[in-house]
């Protein structure tokens, strides 16, 4: 299945201009993550594809920022000694 995903992406991106590839790669990464593919799986399957690598890096960075913001929402200052 993974080889099919990579092959489909390789074939479809030939029909996209370079500007649209970035958005399409973002969508591919989001769909794969939503369907329980890990970042490592995506890296392995698309190891030679710069568009997917960039999209995955951006996704992981955004996810990390979201997690940090979620952590901040739980802090209410009670564990701050100056509170």
Protein Blocks (a to p, Z undefined) as FASTA:
>chain_A
ZZmmmmmmmmmmmmpcfklmmmmmmmmmmmmmmnopafklmmmmmmmbmklmmmmmmmmm
mmmmmmmmmmmmmpgolmpmkZZ
